[in-house]
């Protein structure tokens, strides 16, 4: 699960970096978000200040959303690991530069 992930077609202008148990969130307000996202690194000053802890064990992702809220979802992968399908709440993320949609 580690790496840079966006929504298919980057429809929400949001990227997440999952690295070493922390999920970082980045936003882009522009037309070439992928190029911008390629310059970002986990823990740099470009992410929003709130960093979320996560675990990925036995194909289940658990993200601590703070204040007693959690995202807990089984994940299946497609496209040689370039697409992650979240069972609940029913959306997908694609690995940046994977070529998957």
Buried (B, 14 or more C-beta within 10 A) or exposed (E): BEBBBBBEEBEEBBBBBBBEEBBBBBEBEEEEBEEBBEEBEBEEEBBEEEBBEBEBEEEEBEBBEEEEEEBEBEBEBEBEEBBBBBBEEEEBBBBBEBEBE
